[in-house]
Amino acid sequence: MPKLFFTFDGTQDLRIDNKIQLCTYKKLVFSVRFFHNLHEVLS
């Protein structure tokens, strides 16, 4: 699992926020890879 850019204090109240942030992080990584691949194909 990749290291995220933020740290959590581990309390159960943050579990839902963690999932949302992890989802957002995965979408961000996917977008970056997608545009990088697109750039490689077009260049």
C-alpha positions as CSV (number, residue, x, y, z in Angstrom):
1,M,0.0,0.0,0.0
2,P,1.4,3.4,-1.0
3,K,2.3,5.9,1.6
4,L,-0.3,8.6,1.8
5,F,0.6,12.3,2.1
6,F,-1.2,12.6,5.5
7,T,-1.2,10.6,8.7
8,F,-4.1,9.4,10.8
9,D,-4.2,9.3,14.6
10,G,-5.9,5.9,14.4
11,T,-9.2,6.7,16.2
12,Q,-12.3,4.9,15.0
13,D,-14.1,8.1,14.3
14,L,-11.8,8.8,11.4
15,R,-12.3,5.4,9.7
16,I,-14.9,6.7,7.3
17,D,-12.8,9.8,6.5
18,N,-9.8,7.5,5.9
19,K,-11.8,5.5,3.3
20,I,-13.0,8.7,1.6
21,Q,-9.5,10.1,1.5
22,L,-8.0,6.8,0.3
23,C,-10.6,6.7,-2.5
24,T,-9.8,10.2,-3.5
25,Y,-6.1,9.4,-3.4
26,K,-6.6,6.3,-5.7
27,K,-8.6,8.4,-8.1
28,L,-5.9,11.0,-8.2
29,V,-3.2,8.4,-8.8
30,F,-5.3,6.9,-11.6
31,S,-5.8,10.3,-13.2
32,V,-2.1,11.1,-13.1
33,R,-1.2,7.7,-14.6
34,F,-3.9,8.0,-17.3
35,F,-2.7,11.5,-18.4
36,H,0.9,10.4,-18.3
37,N,0.1,7.4,-20.5
38,L,-1.9,9.6,-22.8
39,H,1.0,12.0,-23.1
40,E,3.4,9.1,-23.9
41,V,1.1,7.9,-26.6
42,L,0.7,11.3,-28.2
43,S,4.3,12.3,-28.1
